[in-house]
């Protein structure tokens, strides 16, 4: 009989633990901290032609934000399918704006495009993510990540249920993208991934993900279209999509030491302003998004190596005393013998 009471007592203890025990069972704050050592960004625009101006503005808006928050160009892979800044229809050459007032030139004067034009293909994207590039590929076109890398993957263009079009000639499916991420995980090419996509039926692109440590957000659910925000009369086309517009508005208020979280970022575009329904997926992500600083993906960390070895700087600079003064050695020059032309003629 006492065994039954003991079992009941254990069940009640599990359902209603004492206050001190409940506190001990809570996960410490340290568990919500990232252990990544570097940040990378893969920013992809898959559309060509002048009427898709907004997609170039989308990707350059995110590019500008991550650079401002500290990710260097050497750790940003920018794929732009068309060059709107130099398009003959552009009334202001060498510029790309994301608002009608033309306040922010997201093209700037230091944009480094790694894959441009017809280099933006499904094959190149998959090879980039998985690291299966030819030996002749330059360093600027490689994703040199490791098991300590947090990666922001942003994609924009035209899509449908389960696919995203590239250049109106091919497409990548959600299964192919999911398998590419799985290869990255198996090869220890990332610590965490934040996948962000702005296209029609965007949520379908992360439905097949099965690799761990991936946080995803999409501009629309399956069956919904992602809409543009506004037209610039001077340019004559839509210049930015709604979701990216409000995401950029949020990022403009973020600083490198900001306390804003990824959970806040996931709610930047409610349906009343986006019109489409923003979709998220957090089940593969091991941390609470509201405890993850936004700079874990949009900012950058610097690797610091602590060494126990010491270096005697004074012996190299001559600042440590009379015994370590540098002596300048004067190099001696001399003329070489002239060519004996006379002897050669004989």
N, C-alpha and C positions, 0 to 999 in steps of 0.2 A: 504493500500500500504506500509505503514511504517513497518508493521509486516513482510512483505516479505523481506525487506531490513535488518531488524533485524536478521531474520533467516539466511540470506546469510552471514551477518557479523559474526555470531556465527560459521558457518561452516568454513569460512576462518580463523577464530581465532584458530579453532581446528587444521586445516591443516597447517597453518603457524603461530605458536605462536610467540609473541615477544621474543627477546633474554632473558630478565630477567625472563619471565614466563617459558620458556623452561628450564632454569637452575633450577627453583624452583621445576619443575615437575620431574626432574631426581631423581632416587633412591639414597639415601646417601650411602656412602661406608660402613656404619655400617650394612646395610642390607645384605652385602655379607659375614659378619662374622658369624662363627658358634657359637652356644650357647651350645655346648656339654661339658660335664663335665668329660668324661672318654672315653678311646679307647679300643676296643677289636678286635681280629682277629680270624677268623675261616678258617683254611687252610686245604684243603682236597685233598688227593691223592687217587684215586679210583682203581688203577691198581695193579695187582700182577704180578709175574714172572720176571725173570732176564732180558728179552728183553725189559721190560718197565722201565728199570733203569732211563731213562730220566724223567719220571713222578715224581719219588722220588726226583731227583735233582731239578726239578721245584719247588716243594712245600717247600723243605728245603732252596732253594735260597730266597724265599719270607720270610720264617721264620727267616732266618739270618738277613735280612734287617730290618724287623719290630722290632726285638730285639735290633739291633744296634741303631735304632732311638728312643728307649725308652719304647716300650710296654713290660711289664714284662711277664714272663712265666705264672704267675697267671691269666693273661688276654689274653692268646693265647690258643686256642683249636687246637691242631695238630692231624690230622687224617691221618695215613700212613698205606696203605693196605699191604705193604710188607717191610721187613727189608733187604735192599740192603747192608747195612754196614756189616752185619754178614753173608751174603750169601757165601756159599763155593766157588762160582765162582769169588768172588771179590779178585783180586790179592793183594789189600792193605786193609786188614780187618779193620773194624771200621772207614772207611772213605767213603765219597761220594763226588765226584768232579763234577763240572758243566762246566769244560773246559778241553781241551786236554793237556794243559800245567800243569794241576793239581796245579794251583796257589791257589785256594780257596777250602778248605775242608768245605763244607756246613754242614756236619754232626757235626763237632766241637767236643767239649768234654762236652757239657752241654745241649744236646738236650733232651727236655722233651716231649715224645710222649704220648698223652692222650688217643687216640683210635688207636689200632694197630691190624694188621692182620684181623681176621674175625670179629672184633668189628666194622670195617668200613662197615656199611650197610646203606641202605636207611632209614630204621626205626630209627636207632640211630641218623642219621643226622637230620631228621625231629623232633624227640623228643628233640634233643639238641637245635635246633633253637626256637621251640615253648615253651620250658621249661617244657614239659610233661615227666619228668623223674621219675623213681621209687624213693621212699624215701631213699633207701639204696645207691643211686648213690653218690660217693664221690664228694667233692667240685671241685676237679681238672677236673672233667668231666662235669661240669655245665657251661652254658653260663649265668652268673649272671649280665645281662645287665638291663638297665632301660631306661626311656624316655630321658635321657641325654647322651646316649651311641652312639658313632660313631663306626660302625662295618665294618671291611674289610672282605669280603667273597671271598676267592680264591679257585678255583676248577680246577683240571687237571686230565686227563685220556683219555679214548676213548669214543667218542660220535658220534651221528648222528643227523638227523633233529628232534629236539624236545626231545632228551633224552641224558643222560649221564650214561654209564655203571658203575656198581660197581662189582668188583671182577669177571667180565665175567659171572656173575650168575643172576644179577638183574639190574634194571635201574631205575633212577628217571626221570620223565618227566618235561618239562617246566611248565606244569599246576600245578603239585604237588609242585614244588619249588615256584611258584608264590603264591600259597595258603598258603604255610608256611610263606612267608614274610608278607602276609596280616594278618595272625594270630599274628605275631610279632608286627605289627603296632597297631592292635586293643588292644593288651595286653600291649601296651606302653613299648616294649622291645628294641626300638631303636630310635635314633634321626635322623640319616642318615646312609645309607648303600652304600658302594662302592663294587659292584659286578664285579669280575674279573675272567674270565674263559679262559683256554687254552686247546682247544680240537677241533676236526673236526666239522665243521658247528656250531661253538660255539655261534654265534649270535642268533640261534634259541632258546637258553636257556633263553634269557631275553625278547623274543617277547611277552610273556603272562603276564609280570609283570603289575600290576595295582595299587600297593601301592605307596604312596607318598615318596619323599625324597630318591629315589634310583638312583644312577649314575652307569651306566654299561659300561663295555668294554669287547670285545671278540676278540680272535685271528683270527677268520675267519668268513666270511659271510655264509649264507645258500647256500649249494651246493659246498663249498670249503673245502679243507683239510688243516689242520694245519701241517706244516712240521717241521722235526727235524733240528737241526743246524749243528752238526758235530759229527764224531765218534772219540772216543779215542782208538787208536790201542792197547794200553796196556790192556784196559778193554774189547774191542771187540764189543761194542754196542754204539748206539747213546746215548749221555749223557745229552742233554738238548734240549728243543724245541726252535724254533726260536723266538717266541714272548717273552717268559720268559727270554731268553738270553739278548735281547735288553732292556727289562724292568729292568732287574738286572743291566745292564750296566748303565742305567740312575739312578737307586737308589743308586749305589755305589758313586755317586757324590753328593748325598743329605746328608745334615747335620741336626741335630735337629733344628737349627735356620735358615734353608734354606728358600729362598724366591721363590723357584720353585712352580709352580701351578699344579693343577690336569689337567688343560687344556693342559699343556705341556706334562704331562705324557700320555695323551690319544693319542699323536702323536709320541710315541717313536719308533714305528716300521712301517715305510712307506712300501708300497708294493714292492719297489725295493729291500728291504732287507728281508722282511717277506715272500714275494712271495704270500702269502694269503693276503686278504684285511681285515684290522682290522675294526671291527664294534663297534659303540658306540650308547648309548641311553641316552639322556639328558632331555627328555621331562618330566620325573617324578621328576627331580631334580630342586629345587626352586632357586638355586644359579647359577651364572655364573661360570663354571669350571675354567676359567682363573683368577677368583678372589678368588679361594679356595686354600689355601696352601696345598701342598702335605702332610704335617705333620698332617693335620686334619684327615687323615686315616692311614697313615703309621707311624706316630709318636704317642706321648702320652701327655696327659695333666694330671696334678696332682690336685686333689681336695684340696682347701684351705678353711678351715672354720675359719671365723673371729669371735672372741668372745669378748663381752664387759666385761666379768668377769675377775678379776685379781687374781693372785695366789701369796701369800707371800712366795717366794722361800727361803728367809733368815731364816724363822722359821723352815724350813725342813733341811737345810744344815748347820746351825750354823754359817752363815756368816754375820748375821745382827747385832750382838752385844751380850753383856753379858747376856741379859735376855732370849735369845733363844738358848743357847748352849745345844747341845744334851748330855744327860747323859747315859752312858752305864750301863745297869743293868746286874749285874753278876748273872748268873743262878746257883742255888744251886742244888747239887746232893747228893743223899744219897743211901746207899745200902738197898735193900729190905730184909725182914726177910727170913732166909733160910727155906726150906721146912722141917717141923717137921717129919722127917722120923720115929724117935723112937715112937712117938705117933701114927703114922699110922700103924706101925707094931703091936702095942699092940691091 
